[in-house]
Structures are given as structure tokens and as C-alpha cells.
Amino acid sequence: MQHIKRYHSQLVPNGTSPSIIVEGPVPSEQLVNYQLHPDLDAFRRPPEQFKALIEISGLPEGRIIISRIDHIIIGYVTFHYADEMERWSQGNMQDLIELGAIEVADDYRGLGLGKRMIRLAFEDGQLENVITFTTEYYWHWDLEKSGLNVWDYRKMMEKLMKSVDMVWFATDDPEICSHPANCLMVRVGKQVPFDSVEQFDRIRFQQRFMY
């Protein structure tokens, strides 16, 4: 299938500092010219995470949206196929894309960069031919630095995802069901065929109970 990628960028005023540029999808040949802010270490050490971002940006389905000041990346969002070890990769659905990592450097939180990056990814109907999903696990959330409890952080993440019309979907996935704060958020693009929606439903629910 065709993975539609249309580059967009926007400027975000940043007081007396240089403006923040939100842009993407950023191709790997452009991404290699930047550096990752040292505070972006929620998932891996910054050098390792930067390498992962470059790899994702080079994938046919992969897309990286970033926020940067000059050549320093201060935030990013990733889109890619699900890891082959996860249930969401079952069936090798070509039109099922995971909204994966979202991270913003500490000093730049509260500027709405997460919402800006996610919205940019959906500009011009780029993801209308896919089902976009994200799995929210409370153990990935920065509760300490945010000062939020697990339920307020969950509300914040739901609000963020709803800004691009992602909604809560039920599932029997064991990891998501392991804690009531975890959740599955999904957006079904307008051009997604009904067969794909049915296949995704079969992936969401796999438990069979005998009575």
C-alpha cells in the first residue's frame, strides 16, 4: 500500500530564544544533520534513541515528527509498524500504524509541542488510509517530573490523543488489562476498508471463553 508522506513545518514563538520549528515527516537524510537534546532519555540513552529515530524515518511506513531549535531536537513523535513481538503485528496489516514514542525535553514542556507534532502528522489526510493506534502504559509516563498522579496523567494523554480524533477502544490485551490506567487509543482513517477494521477487531479480542 502507499504510505503518504507530505512534509509540513510551522514556527512556534519561544520568547527571546530562537523560534521552535515543528516539522515532519523528516526523512533520514535530513534527520542525520540534527542532534538529540540530552534530556530526551525516557526510552533509551539519547545517542541510541537518535539512531532509532533515523532508522524509523527510513522505513517505508515510518515517520518522525520533531520539534527543534536550530539543529537541536527538543521533542519527537514516532509512527511505525508494531514490534513483531507484540500482538498488534499479527496478520501483518499494512494499514495498521502505531503512534509510538512521544517525548519533549523537560525545559520545553507546557508549550503544547506534543499536540502540535501529532496534529502535524495528520495534515493533508496523510493517515486517512490507515488505522492509527497507540498503547498507553502508565509505566512509561513521567509521573515524577510532571507532578501528576496516574489518573491525571491518563486524562492528559487521552486529551492529547483526542486532539487528532483518536478514541478509547476496548481490548483483552493482557498488558493493557494489567492496570486500569492503561488504555488503547485508535483512529480509523476515512479511507480504511471495512475488512481492515474487522481484522483489527480480531486482533483486539483474542480470548475465548467457554460457558
Secondary structure per residue as TSV (DSSP state, phi and psi in degrees):
chain	resnum	aa	ss	phi	psi
A	1	M	-	360.0	164.0
A	2	Q	-	-89.2	127.3
A	3	H	-	-100.1	109.3
A	4	I	-	-81.9	122.5
A	5	K	-	-127.8	114.7
A	6	R	-	-123.4	114.5
A	7	Y	-	-67.0	135.1
A	8	H	E	-136.6	155.8
A	9	S	E	-147.3	155.7
A	10	Q	E	-149.9	153.3
A	11	L	E	-99.0	138.1
A	12	V	E	-119.7	114.0
A	13	P	-	-57.2	143.0
A	14	N	-	-134.9	50.1
A	15	G	T	63.7	-126.7
A	16	T	T	-87.9	-9.8
A	17	S	S	-80.4	167.9
A	18	P	-	-57.7	149.7
A	19	S	-	-62.5	149.1
A	20	I	E	-85.6	132.1
A	21	I	E	-101.6	123.4
A	22	V	E	-104.5	125.2
A	23	E	E	-150.5	160.2
A	24	G	E	151.8	174.8
A	25	P	S	-63.1	135.5
A	26	V	-	-93.4	122.1
A	27	P	-	-70.6	157.0
A	28	S	H	-59.8	-36.5
A	29	E	H	-67.6	-22.3
A	30	Q	H	-88.3	-38.3
A	31	L	H	-62.0	-34.9
A	32	V	T	-64.4	-15.3
A	33	N	T	-84.0	-4.5
A	34	Y	S	-104.9	176.0
A	35	Q	E	-130.6	149.7
A	36	L	E	-89.6	133.8
A	37	H	-	-58.9	138.3
A	38	P	T	-62.7	-19.3
A	39	D	T	-78.6	-9.6
A	40	L	-	-85.2	75.9
A	41	D	-	-130.9	23.3
A	42	A	S	-68.4	-30.7
A	43	F	S	-108.6	-38.6
A	44	R	S	-150.1	171.7
A	45	R	-	-62.5	143.7
A	46	P	H	-48.5	-44.9
A	47	P	H	-61.2	-39.2
A	48	E	H	-70.0	-39.3
A	49	Q	H	-67.9	-38.4
A	50	F	H	-62.6	-40.6
A	51	K	H	-61.0	-40.8
A	52	A	H	-64.7	-39.3
A	53	L	H	-63.1	-41.8
A	54	I	H	-63.5	-41.8
A	55	E	H	-63.1	-44.3
A	56	I	H	-63.1	-41.7
A	57	S	H	-64.0	-23.0
A	58	G	T	-88.0	-6.5
A	59	L	S	-76.8	148.3
A	60	P	S	-55.8	-40.9
A	61	E	S	-93.3	-12.5
A	62	G	-	-75.6	146.3
A	63	R	E	-148.9	138.5
A	64	I	E	-120.5	124.8
A	65	I	E	-109.0	132.6
A	66	I	E	-128.7	159.5
A	67	S	E	-116.7	134.4
A	68	R	E	-144.8	155.2
A	69	I	E	-117.7	114.9
A	70	D	T	56.1	-118.5
A	71	H	T	-104.0	9.0
A	72	I	E	-100.2	119.5
A	73	I	E	-79.1	121.5
A	74	I	E	-108.5	-2.1
A	75	G	E	-169.4	155.2
A	76	Y	E	-157.2	158.6
A	77	V	E	-134.2	139.1
A	78	T	E	-114.6	146.0
A	79	F	E	-131.5	134.3
A	80	H	E	-170.6	173.1
A	81	Y	-	-68.9	154.6
A	82	A	-	-65.8	151.6
A	83	D	-	-59.4	141.1
A	84	E	T	-64.9	-15.7
A	85	M	T	-84.9	-9.4
A	86	E	S	-97.7	154.7
A	87	R	G	-62.1	-25.9
A	88	W	G	-69.4	-11.6
A	89	S	G	-89.5	-7.1
A	90	Q	T	-62.8	137.8
A	91	G	T	86.8	-7.5
A	92	N	-	48.9	47.7
A	93	M	-	-64.9	120.7
A	94	Q	T	-74.8	-19.3
A	95	D	T	-111.6	31.6
A	96	L	E	-122.1	111.0
A	97	I	E	-118.6	134.8
A	98	E	E	-94.5	128.5
A	99	L	E	-82.6	106.7
A	100	G	E	-91.5	-108.2
A	101	A	E	-78.0	140.8
A	102	I	E	-129.7	126.0
A	103	E	E	-150.2	139.0
A	104	V	E	-132.4	134.0
A	105	A	-	-58.7	146.9
A	106	D	G	-50.1	-47.5
A	107	D	G	-70.4	-8.6
A	108	Y	G	-117.4	12.2
A	109	R	T	-75.8	154.0
A	110	G	T	88.8	1.2
A	111	L	S	-97.3	-0.2
A	112	G	S	76.9	21.3
A	113	L	H	-68.6	-36.1
A	114	G	H	-58.4	-46.4
A	115	K	H	-65.8	-41.2
A	116	R	H	-62.4	-42.2
A	117	M	H	-66.9	-44.0
A	118	I	H	-64.8	-44.0
A	119	R	H	-62.2	-38.1
A	120	L	H	-61.1	-35.2
A	121	A	H	-64.1	-26.8
A	122	F	T	-97.8	3.8
A	123	E	G	-59.1	145.9
A	124	D	G	59.1	29.6
A	125	G	G	64.2	28.2
A	126	Q	T	-61.4	-29.6
A	127	L	T	-114.9	24.4
A	128	E	T	-75.9	-16.7
A	129	N	T	-99.8	14.9
A	130	V	S	-135.4	160.4
A	131	I	E	-92.1	120.7
A	132	T	E	-102.8	129.8
A	133	F	E	-133.9	158.1
A	134	T	E	-141.4	141.1
A	135	T	E	-105.0	119.9
A	136	E	E	-101.4	117.2
A	137	Y	-	-116.4	130.8
A	138	Y	G	-63.2	-25.2
A	139	W	G	-74.4	-8.2
A	140	H	G	-92.2	-9.1
A	141	W	S	-84.2	142.9
A	142	D	-	-88.1	73.6
A	143	L	H	-68.0	-36.3
A	144	E	H	-64.9	-52.0
A	145	K	H	-73.3	-31.0
A	146	S	H	-76.1	-26.0
A	147	G	-	76.2	7.8
A	148	L	-	-95.2	151.5
A	149	N	-	-82.5	173.4
A	150	V	H	-62.1	-33.4
A	151	W	H	-76.3	-38.6
A	152	D	H	-68.5	-35.2
A	153	Y	H	-66.7	-39.6
A	154	R	H	-60.1	-43.8
A	155	K	H	-61.3	-40.5
A	156	M	H	-63.1	-43.5
A	157	M	H	-67.6	-39.8
A	158	E	H	-61.9	-43.0
A	159	K	H	-62.0	-40.4
A	160	L	H	-61.7	-47.3
A	161	M	H	-69.6	-33.6
A	162	K	H	-67.9	-17.8
A	163	S	T	-65.7	-18.1
A	164	V	T	-118.9	26.0
A	165	D	T	67.2	26.0
A	166	M	-	-82.2	139.9
A	167	V	E	-129.0	161.9
A	168	W	E	-69.4	132.0
A	169	F	E	-121.6	139.5
A	170	A	-	-75.3	153.4
A	171	T	-	-159.9	159.0
A	172	D	-	-106.2	18.6
A	173	D	-	-58.1	125.1
A	174	P	H	-58.1	-39.7
A	175	E	H	-64.8	-43.7
A	176	I	H	-67.4	-38.5
A	177	C	H	-75.1	-9.0
A	178	S	T	-71.5	-16.7
A	179	H	S	-149.9	136.1
A	180	P	T	-66.0	-15.3
A	181	A	T	-81.6	-21.2
A	182	N	-	-68.4	153.3
A	183	C	E	-159.5	161.8
A	184	L	E	-112.1	123.9
A	185	M	E	-115.7	138.1
A	186	V	E	-140.4	145.2
A	187	R	E	-129.7	120.8
A	188	V	E	-94.9	114.4
A	189	G	-	-62.5	154.2
A	190	K	T	-65.9	-20.9
A	191	Q	T	-102.0	8.4
A	192	V	-	-76.6	127.7
A	193	P	-	-69.6	154.2
A	194	F	H	-62.3	-32.1
A	195	D	H	-60.0	-37.3
A	196	S	H	-70.1	-37.5
A	197	V	H	-62.9	-42.8
A	198	E	H	-63.8	-41.7
A	199	Q	H	-63.6	-40.6
A	200	F	H	-63.6	-38.4
A	201	D	H	-61.3	-37.9
A	202	R	H	-68.5	-31.3
A	203	I	H	-73.0	-38.3
A	204	R	H	-64.2	-38.8
A	205	F	-	-120.9	115.0
A	206	Q	-	-126.2	-7.3
A	207	Q	-	-78.6	140.5
A	208	R	-	-125.8	126.2
A	209	F	-	-111.0	139.4
A	210	M	-	-104.0	135.8
A	211	Y	-	-118.0	360.0
